[in-house]
């Protein structure tokens, strides 16, 4: 009944955050990659990798109706036992314009995934393998392992709202209900041990000031079983920062995960590619062991731009941030 994987740079993993975000981009297609390494100073690090891609399946001439789809995969591995999960899934979404100006949308989406969870008990040690003087790996552990893994299927649904009332101001928000089918999680074939459902809520804004400074505040809320996670902060950047090499839009930000960590994030664009780096500085009660070190994260996003073919009277597709 543990928590899901999570990325501090949640805006750089839109398909993992909300299936309703699939295909909702001004680009022809969008590709993302994320890597997180956590608790290296405490134990064997927890490593998470993810890749995803999404695109528009259909969009009418006035962008009143948008159908999007996406594919994603991630792998998570933790601890001495290499306890890990490999997941592959597909997203499908539909977005409806709420006005005729192409700046206000409401979307719904669903995701279905195949998951494989396993561990390697040969890397574990037990008290029975201590011979009175030293550890002897040839001694029997005294433990019985029924299996080393299992497969389960998962279903998530979400809603995404986007509104840009003026060119210099935009909002988006969403709600996601994950693990609707509560898939079994027991290594001992106990059908009563199931993954807790999770509620995700988020709200983001983008504010462009007259001096070309961009502020991007956001808040993210997770509730899964008895666990709650809140992430809040803002990114600050320059709208244009060009040096002749397609380099633009450098951003830096600070987010807080209350009673756990402060997260420093840096992002910059190079042509149609966005790079992100972040580090979680742990200040919870675990800091005695972590020495204020938490998790390092790197992300990448590539937007495949579509050809600009404007027709008289046409409305461009939405420009979410």
C-alpha positions as CSV (number, residue, x, y, z in Angstrom):
1,X,0.0,0.0,0.0
2,X,3.0,2.3,-0.6
3,X,3.2,5.6,-2.5
4,X,3.7,6.0,-6.2
5,X,6.8,7.3,-7.9
6,X,7.0,11.1,-8.1
7,X,9.1,13.8,-9.7
8,X,9.8,17.2,-8.2
9,X,9.8,18.7,-11.8
10,X,6.2,17.6,-12.2
11,X,5.5,20.0,-15.1
12,X,8.2,18.1,-17.1
13,X,6.3,14.8,-16.8
14,X,2.7,15.8,-17.9
15,X,1.6,12.3,-19.0
16,X,2.6,10.8,-15.6
17,X,0.8,13.6,-13.8
18,X,-2.5,13.5,-15.7
19,X,-3.7,11.4,-18.6
20,X,-5.9,14.3,-19.7
21,X,-2.8,16.3,-20.7
22,X,-2.0,13.9,-23.6
23,X,-1.9,15.8,-26.9
24,X,-2.8,19.1,-25.3
25,X,0.2,21.2,-26.6
26,X,0.8,23.7,-29.3
27,X,3.4,21.4,-30.8
28,X,2.8,18.6,-33.3
29,X,4.2,16.1,-30.8
30,X,5.9,16.2,-27.4
31,X,8.5,13.9,-25.9
32,X,9.8,13.9,-22.3
33,X,12.4,12.0,-20.3
34,X,13.1,12.1,-16.6
35,X,15.5,10.6,-14.2
36,X,15.6,10.8,-10.4
37,X,18.1,9.4,-7.9
38,X,17.1,9.7,-4.3
39,X,18.5,8.9,-0.8
40,X,22.0,8.1,-2.1
41,X,23.5,9.3,1.2
42,X,21.3,7.1,3.3
43,X,21.1,3.7,1.5
44,X,21.3,2.1,-1.9
45,X,19.8,4.9,-4.0
46,X,16.2,4.8,-5.3
47,X,16.4,5.3,-9.1
48,X,13.5,6.2,-11.3
49,X,13.5,6.6,-15.1
50,X,10.7,7.6,-17.4
51,X,10.1,8.3,-21.1
52,X,6.9,9.5,-22.7
53,X,5.5,10.9,-26.0
54,X,2.2,12.4,-26.9
55,X,0.5,13.9,-29.9
56,X,-2.8,15.1,-31.4
57,X,-4.9,12.4,-33.0
58,X,-7.5,14.9,-34.3
59,X,-8.0,18.7,-34.2
60,X,-10.7,20.5,-36.2
61,X,-10.1,23.7,-38.1
62,X,-11.0,26.0,-35.2
63,X,-9.4,23.8,-32.5
64,X,-12.8,23.4,-30.9
65,X,-12.3,19.7,-30.5
66,X,-8.9,18.0,-29.8
67,X,-8.3,14.3,-29.3
68,X,-4.9,13.4,-28.0
69,X,-3.0,10.2,-27.3
70,X,0.3,9.3,-25.6
71,X,2.5,6.4,-24.6
72,X,4.8,6.2,-21.6
73,X,7.1,3.8,-19.7
74,X,8.9,4.1,-16.4
75,X,11.1,1.9,-14.3
76,X,11.8,2.3,-10.5
77,X,14.4,0.4,-8.5
78,X,15.1,0.7,-4.8
79,X,17.3,-0.9,-2.1
80,X,19.6,-3.9,-1.7
81,X,16.9,-6.2,-3.1
82,X,16.6,-4.2,-6.3
83,X,12.9,-4.0,-5.6
84,X,11.5,-2.5,-8.8
85,X,8.6,-1.8,-11.0
86,X,8.5,-1.5,-14.7
87,X,5.4,0.1,-16.2
88,X,4.2,0.7,-19.8
89,X,0.9,2.5,-20.5
90,X,-1.2,4.5,-23.0
91,X,-3.2,7.7,-22.5
92,X,-6.2,9.0,-24.4
93,X,-7.8,12.4,-24.0
94,X,-10.5,14.7,-25.4
95,X,-10.5,18.5,-25.0
96,X,-13.5,20.7,-25.7
97,X,-13.1,24.5,-26.2
98,X,-15.4,26.4,-23.9
99,X,-15.5,29.5,-26.1
100,X,-14.9,30.5,-29.7
101,X,-11.5,32.2,-29.1
102,X,-9.4,29.1,-28.6
103,X,-8.1,30.2,-25.1
104,X,-10.4,28.2,-22.8
105,X,-10.5,24.4,-22.6
106,X,-11.7,21.5,-20.5
107,X,-10.3,18.0,-21.1
108,X,-10.9,14.5,-19.9
109,X,-8.4,11.6,-20.1
110,X,-7.8,8.0,-19.1
111,X,-4.7,5.9,-18.8
112,X,-4.2,2.1,-18.8
113,X,-0.9,0.5,-17.9
114,X,0.8,-2.9,-17.7
115,X,3.1,-3.3,-14.6
116,X,5.7,-5.8,-13.6
117,X,7.0,-5.8,-10.0
118,X,9.9,-7.9,-8.8
119,X,12.9,-8.1,-6.5
120,X,16.1,-10.2,-6.1
121,X,16.3,-11.9,-2.7
122,X,19.8,-13.2,-3.5
123,X,21.2,-9.8,-2.5
124,X,19.6,-9.9,0.9
125,X,21.2,-11.1,4.2
126,X,19.6,-12.7,7.2
127,X,20.5,-13.4,10.8
128,X,20.6,-17.2,10.2
129,X,23.6,-16.6,7.9
130,X,25.8,-15.4,10.8
131,X,27.8,-18.3,12.1
132,X,28.7,-16.8,15.4
133,X,31.8,-15.0,14.2
134,X,31.2,-13.7,10.6
135,X,28.6,-13.6,8.0
136,X,28.6,-16.7,5.8
137,X,26.6,-16.3,2.6
138,X,26.7,-20.1,2.0
139,X,24.5,-20.7,5.1
140,X,20.7,-21.1,4.5
141,X,18.7,-18.0,5.2
142,X,15.8,-19.8,6.8
143,X,13.4,-17.8,4.7
144,X,10.9,-19.1,2.2
145,X,10.2,-17.0,-0.9
146,X,7.0,-17.9,-2.8
147,X,7.8,-15.8,-5.8
148,X,10.0,-13.0,-7.0
149,X,7.4,-10.9,-8.7
150,X,4.0,-10.4,-10.2
151,X,2.2,-8.5,-12.9
152,X,-0.8,-6.1,-12.4
153,X,-2.9,-3.7,-14.5
154,X,-3.8,-0.2,-13.5
155,X,-6.4,2.4,-14.6
156,X,-6.3,6.1,-14.0
157,X,-8.7,9.0,-15.1
158,X,-8.2,12.7,-15.0
159,X,-9.6,16.1,-15.9
160,X,-7.6,19.1,-17.1
161,X,-8.6,22.8,-17.3
162,X,-6.8,25.5,-19.2
163,X,-7.6,29.2,-19.6
164,X,-5.6,32.1,-21.1
165,X,-7.8,35.2,-20.7
166,X,-5.0,37.6,-22.0
167,X,-1.7,36.8,-23.8
168,X,0.3,37.6,-20.6
169,X,-1.7,35.4,-18.2
170,X,-2.6,31.8,-18.2
171,X,-3.9,29.2,-15.7
172,X,-4.3,25.5,-15.7
173,X,-5.6,23.0,-13.1
174,X,-6.4,19.4,-12.9
175,X,-7.7,16.5,-10.8
176,X,-6.7,12.8,-11.2
177,X,-8.1,9.7,-9.6
178,X,-5.5,6.9,-9.8
179,X,-5.6,3.2,-9.3
180,X,-9.4,2.9,-9.7
181,X,-9.2,-0.9,-9.8
182,X,-6.9,-1.1,-6.7
183,X,-4.6,-3.8,-8.2
184,X,-3.2,-6.5,-5.8
185,X,0.3,-5.8,-4.5
186,X,1.2,-8.8,-2.3
187,X,4.4,-10.9,-3.0
188,X,2.7,-13.6,-0.8
189,X,-0.4,-13.9,-3.1
190,X,-2.6,-12.2,-0.5
191,X,-5.5,-10.7,-2.5
192,X,-6.4,-8.4,0.4
193,X,-3.2,-6.3,0.0
194,X,-4.0,-3.8,-2.7
195,X,-2.7,-0.5,-4.0
196,X,-4.4,2.5,-2.4
197,X,-6.3,4.8,-4.7
198,X,-4.7,8.3,-5.1
199,X,-6.2,11.7,-5.5
200,X,-4.0,14.3,-7.3
201,X,-4.9,18.0,-7.5
202,X,-2.8,20.8,-9.1
203,X,-3.0,24.4,-10.0
204,X,-0.5,26.4,-12.1
205,X,-0.2,29.9,-13.4
206,X,2.0,31.8,-15.9
207,X,2.4,35.6,-15.5
208,X,4.4,37.7,-17.9
209,X,5.2,41.2,-16.6
210,X,5.9,44.3,-18.7
211,X,9.7,43.9,-18.1
212,X,9.6,40.4,-19.7
213,X,9.9,38.6,-16.4
214,X,7.9,35.4,-16.2
215,X,6.5,34.1,-12.9
216,X,5.2,30.5,-12.9
217,X,3.7,29.6,-9.5
218,X,2.2,26.2,-8.9
219,X,0.9,23.9,-6.2
220,X,0.5,20.1,-6.3
221,X,-1.4,17.9,-3.8
222,X,-1.3,14.1,-3.5
223,X,-3.4,11.9,-1.1
224,X,-2.8,8.2,-1.3
225,X,-4.1,6.0,1.6
226,X,-2.7,7.6,4.8
227,X,0.0,9.5,2.9
228,X,-0.2,13.2,1.9
229,X,2.3,15.1,-0.2
230,X,2.2,18.8,-1.0
231,X,4.5,20.6,-3.3
232,X,4.3,24.4,-3.8
233,X,6.6,27.1,-5.2
234,X,7.4,29.2,-8.2
235,X,9.7,29.5,-11.2
236,X,11.0,32.9,-12.3
237,X,12.5,33.5,-15.8
238,X,13.2,35.8,-18.6
239,X,10.9,35.7,-21.6
240,X,13.8,36.3,-24.0
241,X,17.4,35.5,-23.2
242,X,19.2,35.1,-26.5
243,X,22.9,34.8,-27.2
244,X,22.8,33.9,-30.9
245,X,22.7,30.1,-30.3
246,X,19.0,29.5,-29.9
247,X,19.4,29.7,-26.1
248,X,16.4,31.3,-24.4
249,X,14.1,31.4,-21.5
250,X,16.3,30.6,-18.5
251,X,14.3,29.8,-15.4
252,X,15.1,29.2,-11.8
253,X,12.7,28.3,-9.0
254,X,12.2,27.2,-5.5
255,X,9.6,24.7,-4.4
256,X,8.9,23.3,-0.9
257,X,7.6,19.9,0.2
258,X,6.5,20.8,3.8
259,X,8.4,19.0,6.6
260,X,10.5,17.2,4.0
261,X,12.6,19.2,1.5
262,X,13.4,22.4,-0.3
263,X,13.7,21.9,-4.1
264,X,15.9,24.1,-6.3
265,X,15.0,23.9,-10.0
266,X,16.9,25.3,-13.0
267,X,15.6,25.1,-16.6
268,X,16.6,26.5,-19.9
269,X,15.5,26.2,-23.5
270,X,17.7,25.4,-26.5
271,X,15.7,25.8,-29.7
272,X,12.7,23.3,-29.2
273,X,14.4,21.4,-26.3
274,X,14.0,22.2,-22.6
275,X,16.5,20.9,-20.1
276,X,15.7,20.8,-16.3
277,X,17.9,20.1,-13.3
278,X,16.7,20.0,-9.7
279,X,17.9,19.0,-6.3
280,X,15.9,18.2,-3.1
281,X,17.6,19.5,0.0
282,X,16.2,17.3,2.8
283,X,15.4,19.0,6.1
284,X,13.1,16.4,7.7
285,X,14.0,14.3,10.7
286,X,16.0,12.1,8.4
287,X,18.6,14.9,7.9
288,X,20.8,13.3,10.7
289,X,21.4,10.5,8.2
290,X,20.9,12.3,4.9
291,X,23.1,15.3,5.8
292,X,20.5,17.5,4.1
293,X,20.9,15.5,0.8
294,X,17.8,14.2,-0.8
295,X,17.3,13.7,-4.5
296,X,18.9,14.7,-7.8
297,X,16.7,15.0,-10.9
298,X,17.2,15.7,-14.5
299,X,14.5,16.2,-17.2
300,X,14.3,16.8,-20.9
301,X,11.4,17.9,-23.1
302,X,11.4,18.1,-26.9
303,X,8.5,19.8,-28.8
304,X,8.2,18.8,-32.5
305,X,6.7,21.9,-34.0
306,X,4.1,21.8,-36.7
307,X,4.2,23.8,-39.9
308,X,2.6,27.2,-39.7
309,X,-0.3,27.2,-42.2
310,X,-2.8,29.9,-41.1
311,X,-6.0,30.2,-43.0
312,X,-8.0,33.4,-43.1
313,X,-10.3,33.5,-40.1
314,X,-8.7,30.4,-38.5
315,X,-8.0,30.2,-34.8
316,X,-4.6,28.8,-33.7
317,X,-4.4,25.7,-31.5
318,X,-4.0,26.4,-27.7
319,X,-0.7,27.5,-26.2
320,X,-0.5,25.8,-22.8
321,X,2.7,26.3,-20.8
